[in-house]
Amino acid sequence: MYYVNRELIRRKLACVPELAESAARLSDAWRGDPLQGLAQERCLHLAAELVTDVGGALIDGFLMRDAASYEDIVGIIAEEGVVSAGDAERLTRLVSLRKALVQEYERWPRKELHPLTRELPQLLPSFAGQVESYLKKELEPFQG
């Protein structure tokens, strides 16, 4: 039997609608002002953390191979069939931003709209739906 921290995954995925809506609003109203730039950074950062936190919980809970990096987390959950190959490519680009957002923030181009900001409103709900489907498929046989 697997021990999957479904509560942690549920809490993290509950953030998806707010992040997706915020990214959509930022994209639609982008002027490149400092407040928008900082809001975009935080939105991208939280999205990357959400993906790695959920991915890590899935890896731990389903005893998948250990991840060597944030990008590897996405690779593993793609290999295991949690997310589609197309989403995995975009999720890998997202989690690859983490270092720049967290450690090299002084170099972040705040006046530019990052292309992934426009993709988050579709990508995050797709990720959440795929995770929920995977959990249902994998855990349903153990429910009854």
Secondary structure as GFF3:
##gff-version 3
##sequence-region A 1 144
A	DSSP	alpha_helix	6	13	.	.	.	ID=ss1
A	DSSP	alpha_helix	16	28	.	.	.	ID=ss2
A	DSSP	alpha_helix	34	61	.	.	.	ID=ss3
A	DSSP	alpha_helix	70	79	.	.	.	ID=ss4
A	DSSP	alpha_helix	85	96	.	.	.	ID=ss5
A	DSSP	alpha_helix	98	102	.	.	.	ID=ss6
A	DSSP	three_ten_helix	105	107	.	.	.	ID=ss7
A	DSSP	alpha_helix	115	143	.	.	.	ID=ss8
###
